[in-house]
């Protein structure tokens, strides 16, 4: 076949060069440098971003790929305190571990920087000062928790207490990790300083806020009108919910001793809020990479800015950071923010605190040389539109039944047969010797570059990977249908055509696999004896000329045995057992069960759904509250000994379980008609036994 012949199907070149941006700035969420990277991070952010960037490079696009460690924030200081070391020591250790893991895994950053650098501190400080000098902030004073022993204001994560939702101890001032509820420090029951363990006091402090409410018009026009059709529905929907719910001023400073110091006189002990300084890290990293040319990647209107993040970072990259860029002026805004949902592990949410995770550095040690297997599985099961699940059995099946049995098998058979019948040289195949089936296979082959490109450009990486595997399936089927091993004795010329066509498919696989399976593509080019090609080379039918010498075949993938999978499942089971043991050790001693009663005794109890409509303390008592209840069928008054646990104001509106047929009894001159049910929470704190919100007042509980 003539090497200048191009595919009849022009889908490989569907993208008009005139509509292509002049350059691309691609960023990935900065991982916290307080722990290693796990497969949830990879599936949500880093693998799709790397696929996109590798594709752009193969198309000859001007692109910078920016990554780095987020080295500020309270989780890092908490870890340092627990380990008796400094925050700098923590970030130095994990930054090095994360950076090496990414390098070994093939995440092809142009730079992997860090936010503890002096350049970043200057960049973030200058950014803040410009906004400050132009009056973009508002100043507000508020009362915040303060640790008197350590003379320190407490950020949300430095305050712990009992969760008001589930009663779990150890909830943080911003979130309960047991039930997942978002909290504020004021909601915690019996709050304590995570530093000293003492009860904190409230103290007045001043902070600077970005008035997001003033940018509502800009955000509505830019996002709700401008990106309704091209942003993912999960991203657009979350942005719309935030905007429609009413934006509020957001603090951009914190009272901490770890972070970028606030660049204003008289503000010692204050730093830039981590979610103000972290996205500026993308800019400072680009400055570090290109000291003289960074601005065109951030300020030239012909630049396309793309943020790859997880869904928990949508508000910061779509609302807060764009408002910062808008306030500053001169910067391009994100063109797209393709945020993924979450990846679960063996049916459960990934949890670093419970060690329920597959850590990247451990995977690389346990499965040396199998970077592409994990890249493939995470992309094939990517949580692009909904949360998905990673299981080790699926990992094994996709390797053995897809990569090995389809992709690897096709390549190996083609190369082995070429060595067997033609001395390892690509056989000649004149155009007139091509059958209709040969031409159809070549036409289908040439269509894949355009199909996969369209999927990648639309951030549908799972779809693109499946199309790439369809090309391997096409080759496998073509080779099997034509059975060259049966034909060679009677028609060696026909076998030459079949193997030539098969080798062209293998060559196209090498080109189109590279964004998804870079290590495999590199080895495949080596087997084919070729230098790496560019994406648009796949517009040609012929990538390997007749007479071109191949290198020896080698297996691109190997079978993963049950033993290796059982080892990984065993590690997770061991982590689960350890967590269960810890929970059991932390459980309180439960009171013994009371003697058994007959069913008829229980049936005599009349339990009803009621609601507290008013509450007041009973004079001259410490424990009693007078509760006015709406029991649906009538109003009730109940005296309850809960005054040491609740103030009257906080329980009004609470739904309760009322023992309605308890005979009336007098307390301090008040007739109490019934009893409300309570349970003991952590630390002896009483909690309400609450009926479901849909339960009708007055209905029986049975």
N, C-alpha and C positions, 0 to 999 in steps of 0.2 A: 504493500500500500504506500502511496505517496505521502511523505511526511507533511506536506503543505496542505493536504486535504483537511478541511474543517468540517465539523458536524453540521448537518443540515439544520438541526434544531439549534436555534440561537439562544436558548434559555440561559446558557452559561454567561451571557453578556447582557442580561435583561436590565441592568442598572445603568441608566444614562449618566455618563461621566459629568455632564453639566449640572446634575443635581447632587453630586457627591460633595460633601463638605471638604473644605481645604485641609482640615486636620481634625484629629479626634483627641480628646482628653478623657481617658477612662480611669475611674477610681474604684477602689474596693473599700468597703467598711474597714476601719482600723480596729483590729482585734485588741482587746485589753491585754496588756502585758502582765497579767497576773496568773496565767495558766497556759497550757498548751492548746493547740488547735485540734478540734475534733471533726468528725464527718459531717455534723450539722452545719458547721461553718463552711466546709468545702462545698456541700451541695447547695447551700443557700447563696453563696457569694463567689467564692474563688474559682471554682471550676467553670461556671458559666462565663465569668469575666475573662478567664484565660482563653476559652474557646473563641469568644468574640474578638479578642485582640489578635490571636494567632490568625484568624480568618482575615482581619483587616490588613495585617502585615503581608499575608499571602496575596492580597489584592493590590499591594503596593501603596496602601494608604499611609499617610503621615499620622502616626499615633504615638502617644506616650501613655504608658501603663503605670499608674501610681499606686503604691501601697505603703504601709508603714504600721508601726505599733502605736496604739493609744496608751500613753504612759502616765496619764494623770487620772484623777478620780479617786473616790473614797475606797472602792474595793481594793485598790493597790495598797493604800495606807493601812487598811485593816489587816491585810495579809502580812504586811511587814511587822505590825505589832504582834500578831499571833506567833510569828517566827522569830521575834526578837532581833530583827534586823532593820535595815533602812529601806524606804521606798525605792531609792536608786539601785540598791542591790537586787531587789525583786525584779525591777524592769530590765536591768542589765541581763539577768539570767534568762528571763522568758523571751525578751526580744531576740536574743541569740538563738534560742531553741526554735522559736516560731520562724525566724528568717531561714534557718537551715532546713527546717521541715518543708517550707515552701519551695526552696531551691531544689531539694531532693525529689520533690513531687512534680516538679516541672511547671510551677506557676511562674510565668515568664515576665515578672515585673521589670520595668526599666529601672526602677529604683524602689527599694524597700527601706523607708526612712523611719524616724521616730520623733515623737513630740516632746521629748526631753532635751532636744538639741538646742543650742544657742540660737541658731538661725530660725528655728520655729518660734522660740520665745520672742525674738525681735519682730517676726512677721505678725504674730498674733497681737503683740502689744501695739504695733503701728496700726493694725486694722481697728483695734478698739479705740485708739486715740483719735483716729479720723472720725469715727462715728460720734465719739464724745464731743469733739470740737465742733461738729456740725449740729449738735443738739439732738441727736437721734435717740438718746436714752432719756428715761425718766428716773428720778431718784425717789426711793421710798424707804421709810423706816418701818420696821415690824418687830414683833416680839418673837424671839426664837429660843430654843432650848440651849442651855449653857451649862457646862460642867465646871462647877466652882472649884473642885479639887485640882483639875488640870488647867484651869483658866482658859477654857476653849469653847467656842461655839460648836454646836454639834450638827453636822450635816445629817441628812435623812438616814444614811446608812450607819451613822454612829449612835442612833437611837434604837433601842430594842424594847419590846414589851409583848403583851398578850394581844393576839389578833382579835379585834372586835367581831369579826365575821365567823371564824371557826374555833376560836378559843385556844389556838396553838401558841405556845410560848416561843420566844425568840424571833417574832416577826420584826421586820425592819420598819423604819419610819417611812419608807416609800412603797414597800411591798411585803406581803406574807408569802414566803416561798412554799408554805404547806398548801394553801388553797389558791394561790395566785392572785389574790385581790390586791388592787392598787390602793395604797393607804396614804395618809398624811400623818406626820408625827403626833398631831393633836388627837388622832383617833385611837392611838395605842392605849391599852389598859395598863396602868402602872408602868409608865415609861422609865427606862433606865439608860444611863450612859454606857455605851459599849466599851468605853475606855476605862472608867473607874468602877462601874457597876452601881454608882450612886444615882439617886433620883435627881434629874436635872432641874434647874430653875429656868424661868423665862427672863430674858434680858433683851433690851432694845439694841437693834443694829441697823445699819443702813446698807442698801444695795442698789445696783443699777439694773434697770429693766429695759428690754427691747419691747416697745408697745406694739405687739403683733396685731392688735385690733385696728391700728391705723393702716395696716397693709391689706385689709380685707378686700378692698376694691381691686387692688393689684392682683391678689391671689385668685379672686373669682375670674378675672379676665384671662389671666395667664394659664391657670389650671383648668377651671371648670368650663371655660369656653375654648381655650386653646389646645387642651390635651385630652378632651373627652374621648376621642376616637383612637388615639395612638398609645395612651398609657394603659398598663394592665388594669383590669377592673378592680383588683384588690388595692392597688395603689390609689387609683382615682377615687374609689369609694371611701377609703380611709381619709383622704384629703378633704373630700366633700363633707364627711361627717364632722371633721374638726372645724371647717370653715362655717358650716351651717349651725354648729353648736355654739358659736360665738368665741372668737379668739380673745385671749387675755394677755396682758403684759407678762413677759417671761424674764426671770432674773438671769443675768449673764455674769454674775459674780457670786463668790462663796467665801465664807469665813473658814479658811483652811491654811495649812502651812506647806502644802504640796501642790504645785501647779505653777502656771505662769503668773507671776506677781502682778497685781493690778497697777498699771503704769500711771498712777495719780499720786500726788503728794499727800501724805497723811493717811494713807490707806494700808499701813502695814498689817499683815495678817489676813489680807484679802487676796484672792486669786481669781482668775477668769474661770468661769464655770466650764467644766470639761466639755460640755456640748456646745460651747461657744468656741473654745480653742481647738477641739479635735478636727472639725471639718476644714479649718484653716490649715491644718496639717497637709491637706492635699496641695495647697498652694505652696507652702514652704518646702515640701518635698520636690515639687517641680522646679522651684528656685535652686534647690541643691543640685538637681540633675542638670539644669540648663541655666546657669547664672546670668547669661547674657540674652537668652532667647525665651525665657519662661513666659513672658507676657502674652505672646501671640497664642499660647495654648489656654489662656484664661481671659483674654480681653479682645481678641479678634473676633468679629461677628461671624466669620466664616469657620469658627471652631464649633464642633459638636461635643458637648460635655455630657458624659453618661456616668451615672453612679450605680454600681452594683452593691446591693445591700440586702439584709434580711428584713422581714416585715416589721420587726420591732423597731427599726430605725427609720421608718417612712416619714414620720412627722418631722424628724430633724433634717432630713435631706430634701423634703418637698415643701416644708413650711418655714422652719426656722432659718436654715442656711440660705435659701433663696431670699428671704427677707433681709438677712445680713448683707448679701451681695447687692441687693437692690438699694439698700440704705447707703452702702459704700459708693456704688456707682462705678461704671467702667468695666464690670465683669460680665461675662456671658452667664446665662442661666442654664440649668440642666435641661438638655433636650429630652432625656428619658431617664427614668429611675426604675429599671426592671427588678423590683423586689420579689424574692421568692417567699413562699410560706415556710413552715418548719418541717424538718425531717425528724421522725421518731425512730426509735431503735427497738426492734423486737417488740413492737406494740406499745411501748412506753415512751414518755417524753424524755429526751436526753437531759441528764442532770449531772453537772460537773460536781456538785457537792456530794452526790451519792455514787460518784464514779460510774454512772450508767452512761458510758460513752465509748466510742472507738477513737482513740487518740491517734493523730496522724503519725507522730514519731514512733509510736509502738507498732502501728501497721507497717511502716516502712522497714522496721526491724524484723517483724514476723513474716512478711511477704516480700523479701528482697526481689527487685526487678519486676514487680507487679504493680507499678504505679498506674499503668493504663487500665488494668482490670478495675481498680477502684474508680478511676475517672469514668470508665464506661458505665459501671453500675450506678454511680451517683447521677450521671446524666440521664441514663435510661429511666431512672425512677425519680427524676428531679421534681421537687415540690413547687412547680411553676404556678399552678392554679389552686392547689389545696395541699394540706399537710399529707406527706407520704411516709412510708415506713421502710426502713432498711432492716433486712434480716440476713443472717449469715447463710442460710439455705438458699435464698434468692441470689446472693453473691456467688455462691458455688454454681448454681444452675446457669446463671448468665455467662459465667466463664466457660463452663464445660459445654453447654448446649448452643451458645451463640458465638462467642469469640473463638473458641477452639474448633467447634464442629462446623461452623459456617465460614467465618473469615479466614482463620488459620488453615483450615482444611483445603479451601479453594486455592489459596496462595501456594501451599506446599505441593498439592497435586500438580498444579500448573508448572511450577519450576522443576519438580522431579521428572515429570514427563518430558519436558524440554531437554533436560540433560540426558535422559534415557534414549530419546529418539533423534535428537539433533545436536548432541555434543555440547549442550548448554548455550547454544546460540539461537537467537530469535529467528525462526524460520521465515522465509520470504512468503508473501501472500499478495499476489497481483490483484488489483481491484476487480478484474473480470472473473477472478476465481471465487469471489464472494457469492454465497447463496443468499436467498431472501432472508433466511433465518440469521445468517451472519450479519447482514445489513441491519436487520431489526435489532439485534443485540447491540451493535455499535451505536445505532441511533438512540436506544434507551440509555446506553452508557453515557452518551454526551449530554443527555438531559439532566443528569444528576447534579452537575456543577451549579446550574441555575436554580434547581429545586432547593438544594441545601443552602445556597447563598440567600435565597428568599427567606428561608426559615431562620437563619442566623441573623439576618438584618432585622427581622421582626422579633428577635429575642426568644424564638421557639427552639431552644437547643435540643430538647428531647425529640422533637419532630425531625430536626436536622440529623441527629444521630441515627434515628431509625431509617432515614432515607439513605444515609451512608451504608448502613448494614444491608439495605435493599440492593445496593450495588453489588455487595459481596454475594448476596443471594442470587442475583442475576447471573453472576459469574459461575457460581456453583451449579446452578440449574443448566446453564449453557454447556458447561463441560460434561456434566452427567448425561444430558440428552444426546450429545454428539459422540460419546463413548470412544475417544481416540484410541484407547488401549485395545479395542476390538477391531478398529478399522486399519490400523497401521500396516498389517501384513498385506492387505489387498489394495490400499489406497494411501500411501504415505504422503502424497501431495495434499490430500484432504486433511490429514492430521496436522500438516504444517499450517494450513489456514486456521483450523480450530485452535491450535496453540497460539498462533499469532493474535487472534481475536482475544483469547483468554488473557494473554500477556498485556494487551492494551487495557483490559479491564483492571488487571493487577496494577498497572501504572497509574490509572486514574484513581484507584483506591489509595495509593501512596499519597497522591496530591490531596484528595478530599478527606483523608483520615487525619491529616496532620493537626488541625485544630482540636480534634477530639482525642486522638491517640498519638501524641507526639513521639513517644519513645518507640512505638510500633512502626510509625511512618519512617522514622530514621533507620530502623533495622531493615525495613522493606526496601528503602532506597539502596541500602547496602547490598541486599540480595540481588536486586535488579542491576547493580553496577551503575547507578545513575546519580547525578548530583540533584539535590532538591529542586523541584520545579515550582512555579507560581500557579495560583488558582486559575488564572485565565488560560494557562496552557491546557487545561482540561477542555477547552473549546476545540482542540485538535483530536481527531480520531487516533492518530498515530503518535505515541509517545516513545515507542521503542522501535527503531529501524531494524529491518531484516539484517541478520549477520551480527547484531550487537551481542556481546558476550555477557552472560549472566554469571553471578557468583553462585557458590553452592547453596542449596536449600538449607534452611534451618527452621526449627519450629518457633513460630512467633508467640505461641501460647502453650501452656502445659496444663494437664488436668490437675484440678485441685481435689485432693482426696478428702474423704470423710473425717479422717483423723485431724487434719488441719482445722476443719470447721468446728469439730467437737472441742478442740482446744479453746477456740475463741468463745464459743457458747459457754464453756466452763468458766472462763474468766468473768463473764457477765453474771453467771449464777453465783459465783463466789462473792462478787460485789453485792448482789442482792441479799445473800445470806448475812454478810457483814452489816448491811444496813438494817436488816431485821433484828439482828442481835443488838445493835445499838439502840434501836427503838424499844426493844423489850427491857433493856437495862434502864432506860429513861422513864419507863412507865411507873406510875405511883402504885403503892399497895392498895388494892381495892378492898372495900369492906366485904365481909362474908354475906352470902345470900340469906335472906330471911326465910323462915320456914314456909314450905309450900302451902298454898291455899287452894280451895276448890274453885272450879270455874264459876259456880253460882255466887261465891263471895266476890269475885271480880265483877260479875255482871251487875252487882248492886251499885257499883260506882257509875255516876252520871258525869262524864267528862264532856265539856262543851268548848267551842271556839269563842273567845271573847277578845275585846280590844280595850286597852287602857286609854281613857279619854281625859282623865285628870289624875293628879297625884300631889300629895302634900305630906310633909313630915307630921308625925303625931307628936304634939307638944310633950316635953319632959321625958322623952325617950330617945335612945340612940339608934335603935334597930328598926323601929316601926315606921312604915309608910301607909297612909290611907289612900287606897286606890279606888277610883270610880271607873266601873267597867260597863261597856256596852256588850251585853251578851246576846244581842239580836232579839230575843223574845222579851227581854226586860233589862232594866239597869240594875247593877249590883254594886254594893260597897264591900270591899275586902281589905282587911288589915294584914299586911305582909311584913315579915321581918327581914327586909332587904335594904334598909336605909344605909347600912355600912358599905354596900356594894354599888348602889346607884343613887344618883341625884334625881329628884322628882322630874326635872326638865328633860332628862335624857331618855326617859321611858314612855313619855306620852306618845301615843300612836302605836305602841308595841302590841303585837298580837300575842295572846297567851292561851295556855290550856287551863281551863277553870274546872275544878272539882265542884260541881254545881249543887249536889245534893248533900253536902256536908251541913250538919245542923248548925244554926247561927250560934255565935259566941261573942261575948262582950270583951273588948280590949280598951282600957282607958276611957270608958264611957262610949265607945263606938261599937255598934253591932256589925260584926264581920260575918257575911253570909257567903261562905265558900273559901276555897284555897286555890292559889295559882301554883302550877308545877314549876320547879326549878331543878337545875342539875349543878353539880360541882365542876367547875372548870379548873384550869391550871392554877396552882398556888392557892387552892381553896376559894378562888373567886367564883361566885354564883353566876350562872348564865341561864337565860330563859329557855324553856322548852317551847319552841315556836311552831305553830301550825303553818302549813304552806300558805302563801299569799292568796291562793285561789280558794281556800276554805271559807265557806259562808259562815258569818257570825251566827252563833246559836246552834250550829250543826253539831251533832254528836261525834265524839271521837271514840272509835271502837277498834 
